[in-house]
Amino acid sequence: MMKKTAFPWIALGLGLTLLAILVQAGATVRGGPYLLPLLTLLLMNEFGLIVSLIGAGIGFSAARKPGTPRALLFAAIGCILLVLAFAWLGITLWPEGGVFK
């Protein structure tokens, strides 16, 4: 059985991997040639956002308890940074560019 405190680290690793795949697939190029279909990029982005958000929530709630390693707080902060990156990338990936035209 996996401990809940391991999930923020798993979410951080998975989020970084998904973000690297999205960048390599050309998701940061506005309307450019993507190596993957746009819907695939959007689904990967949303999955990364949700996993990172859950990882941040579990990390911050576990870090409040006494006796929890301080490094778990760094994993939660990393997950929050990934949430912000995925949110920005999702808005810019959406057709018409959202509010960031």
For each residue, the residues with C-beta under 8 A, 3 or more apart:
1:
2: 6 7
3: 6
4: 7 58 62
5: 8 58 59 62 68 69 72
6: 2 3 9 10
7: 2 4 10 11 54 55 58 59
8: 5 11 12 55 56 58 59 62 72 75 76 79
9: 6 12 13 72 75
10: 6 7 13 14 55
11: 7 8 14 15 51 52 54 55 56 58 75 79 82
12: 8 9 15 16 52 55 75 78 79 82
13: 9 10 16 17
14: 10 11 17 18 48 51
15: 11 12 18 19 48 51 52 55 79 82 86
16: 12 13 19 20 82
17: 13 14 20 21
18: 14 15 21 22 44 45 47 48
19: 15 16 22 23 48 82 85 86 89
20: 16 17 23 24
21: 17 18 24 25 44
22: 18 19 25 27 28 41 44 45 48 89
23: 19 20 27 28
24: 20 21 35
25: 21 22 34 35 36 41
26: 29 32 33 34 35
27: 22 23 34 41 45 89 93
28: 22 23 89 92
29: 26 32 33 34
30: 92 97
31: 97
32: 26 29
33: 26 29
34: 25 26 27 29 37 38 41
35: 24 25 26
36: 25 40 41 44
37: 34 40 41
38: 34 41 42 93 95
39: 42 43
40: 36 37 43 44
41: 22 25 27 34 36 37 38 44 45 93
42: 38 39 45 46 90 93 94
43: 39 40 46 47
44: 18 21 22 36 40 41 47 48
45: 18 22 27 41 42 48 49 86 89 90 93
46: 42 43 49 50 86 90
47: 18 43 44 50 51
48: 14 15 18 19 22 44 45 51 52 82 86
49: 45 46 52 53 82 83 86 87 90
50: 46 47 53 54
51: 11 14 15 47 48 54 55
52: 11 12 15 48 49 55 56 79 80 82 83 86
53: 49 50 56 57 79 83
54: 7 11 50 51 57 58
55: 7 8 10 11 12 15 51 52 58 59 75 76 79
56: 8 11 52 53 59 60 76 77 79 80 83
57: 53 54 60 61
58: 4 5 7 8 11 54 55 61 62 76
59: 5 7 8 55 56 62 63 72 73 75 76 79
60: 56 57 63 64 73 76
61: 57 58 64 65
62: 4 5 8 58 59 65 68 72
63: 59 60 68 70 72 73 76
64: 60 61 68
65: 61 62 68
66:
67:
68: 5 62 63 64 65 72
69: 5 72
70: 63 73 74
71: 74 75
72: 5 8 9 59 62 63 68 69 75 76
73: 59 60 63 70 76 77
74: 70 71 77 78
75: 8 9 11 12 55 59 71 72 78 79
76: 8 55 56 58 59 60 63 72 73 79 80
77: 56 73 74 80 81
78: 12 74 75 81 82
79: 8 11 12 15 52 53 55 56 59 75 76 82 83
80: 52 56 76 77 83 84
81: 77 78 84 85
82: 11 12 15 16 19 48 49 52 78 79 85 86
83: 49 52 53 56 79 80 86 87
84: 80 81 87 88
85: 19 81 82 88 89
86: 15 19 45 46 48 49 52 82 83 89 90
87: 49 83 84 90 91
88: 84 85 91 92 100
89: 19 22 27 28 45 85 86 92 93
90: 42 45 46 49 86 87 93 94
91: 87 88 94 97 98 99 100
92: 28 30 88 89 97 98 100
93: 27 38 41 42 45 89 90
94: 42 90 91 97 98
95: 38
96: 101
97: 30 31 91 92 94 100 101
98: 91 92 94 101
99: 91
100: 88 91 92 97
101: 96 97 98
